Amino acid sequence: MMGLTIMTVQAKKKVKTALFPDGTPIPAWFSDTTRVDVTQLGKQYVVTDYGVSTDSTIVQTEALQAVIDRAAQEGGGVVVIPRGTFLSGSLFFRQGTHLHVAEGGRLKGSDRIRHFKILDTRMEGQSIKYFAALVNADGIDGFTISGKGTIDGNGYNYWEEFWIRREYNRQCTNLEAMRPRLTYISNCKNVTVQDVRLINSPFWTNHVYRSDHVRFLGCYIFSPTSGVKAPSSDAIDLDVCHDVLIHGCYMSVNDDAVVLKGGKGTWADKDPNNGPNYDIIIEDCVYGKVHGCLTLGSESLYDRNVVLRRCKVTDASRVLWLKMRPDTPQHYEYVTVENLEGSCGSFLVVRPWTQFFKPEDREDMPLSTCNNIVMRNINMDCNNFFDVGASDKYQLKDFTFENITVRDKKKAFDASVIEGCTVKNLVVE
């Protein structure tokens, strides 16, 4: 008798690969939101065990720097700010060192600019001499800022002086007010900033330059938006960066939240210190009061593959803001904003940006372009959903609006402003 063999063939399920807006696969790295285990980063150097005083009124820059330097010399480790308040000027982390601010601990910046070193750095799309930040890391592979404590920029006196200067001279620039940033991470890779409270920065809160594989996880980023406001206190400025994940953060600052920088000026694309930003994901965040949730510009050249998704917007002046500088060649492409809900002033803003700009003559000046910009799965209350203006200085093409329901007071949507505009299931109430 011939045996009967029954074979069951199960079709392989096709796993949908997550893609960036330009269709390239998103690397698995972007799915890793696990926290760095601080206990695996080496010896812990609790600063009070190494001569740092618990007196919160003393500026202890040198004593704190000595702990960082000792950790580096002894093979690396974690510099721990314990419970209490520790006042400091600019600190510089070395290869192999990390910063952990324990719960109840506060690393607080001095309110005197003389406690911050002047050095070659990067500010507002320029490579210039300026003041170091409170926390600085340059040229490090594998740098971590962690803990449930607070890094406090102590910015009140800086803000107050800025507004006095601006009242005296309406043309006073940000740089003239002389203010330090809270953190500056440059020429680094494999960086994680997790769980910390980053507050009251005198200037930009977090500035990342020429770095890659950078993660901000579960951070609380805040500066005052009423009373004495914190001018130009951007939450996270990405300046010539790629492979960046911003996940589960709260941002409420008196300027833009996540901002893409990279250079400015008529010849900015010829400067080797400038460059593009690409492969950036901002997800599962909550926005309090901000000028813009995601802003490309004002000092930006080329930005590509940027995703803002699954976020709650509670009081943003704008959601996606494309700042177009008439004096700078700019190209923004493959940007997707999806699965957002909440309320805002304007949702999409595309307008010329002319604050402190300096146009020069250039015969081969490229025409600035925004293309392949997608907004989908949006449910928002807006004063003006579509705040877009045409210009002979830039072209807008291939925008998509899909599955969008907005309560829009202005009702100014006009697809004709954009070449190749696609509209699917857009409901304006």
Secondary structure, DSSP 8 states (H G I E B T S, - for coil): ------------------B-TTS-B--GGGG------GGGSSEEEEGGGGT----TTSB-HHHHHHHHHHHHHTT-EEEEE-SEEEEES-EEE-TTEEEEE-TTEEEEE-S-GGGS-EEEEEETTEEEEEE--SEEEES-EEEEEE-SSEEE---HHHHHHHHHHHHH-TT--TGGG----SEEEES-EEEEEES-EEE--SS-SEEEES-EEEEEES-EEE--SSSS--TT--SEEEES-EEEEEES-EEE-SS-SEEEE---STTGGG-TT---EEEEEEES-EEEEES-SEEE-SS-SEEEEEEEEEEEEEEEEEEEEEEE-TTS--EEEEEEEEEEEEEEEEEEEEEE--TT------TT---EEEEEEEEEEEEEEEEEEEEE--BTTEEEEEEEEEEEEEEESS----GGGSBT-EEEEEEE-
